């Protein structure tokens, strides 16, 4: 048993190092955890000839739980009031932001890189994403999350990633009677939850026993099990549960804060460090052309698709470019999709490494360019107002 505690201490130590790096370099924690996982796997393998133990069943469980709860939280961040006002704008920009790289990157992987059709579609899914984590962090730090502009961008991000999650589940899930059972059961749960949850919490919640968290985890793990049983992906129902509960659970800031503590403090470090540990650095050095093709493919298709859509809704020049660059980021769902492809044998470890490197690059480069050259300062709220909130 001492080995289990030792491995757990090692992984949480790596998570602590990753958090410090994210603070020092002002980057997303998920990004630093992936990088730390890659470097740690290399160093430990070179020094003592052992792996990080990413295949241990309990690490696989914590990693999967982290992906599920993180996906739920992403869906719960949707602001229903803003979406009602900006639904046309957010839907058009979000759908285009999904389909342009989804089709474009899949075509590049298939025709230019010679990947199999399944691997190419997986590449399209992984590179179609917009990083809600990165965009939300930027909006929160600058104060855009309190503005109509920022909320519209976030709503478009949710539409984009919803397309990614649905595509991941539908393309790679075998359509059988199990799929029908999963879909019917899911629809029933999504209809009942918005009615049942607030009433259940009002009657039995707000106690030290944390009934609310237990209830949500029961729903998420139950639907995740049903999704896996049907051959789909467990994060698919989690994202949809978050969206249908955004108007109730999503507005309970205390509950969301507690779930974030559980998720970011314990669960997601295991997910992202594990994702990083699978990256093959040698594969990256062996295929720089493929890495360039995938990265530029995502950037160019996003720009070609999103920029005209923003101008359609009369965005000013800086707002249009800034939105386009933020919608070009990718991290959480991109890494989730890539890891899904690796663990299900859809892509090789080399292809996985290329996709993860592309996802990491897309999380950093567009964000830096956007904030350095295209930040619409005139839309920023007064600093004192942001500080008060």
Beta strands, then each sheet from edge to edge (+ up, - down):
end
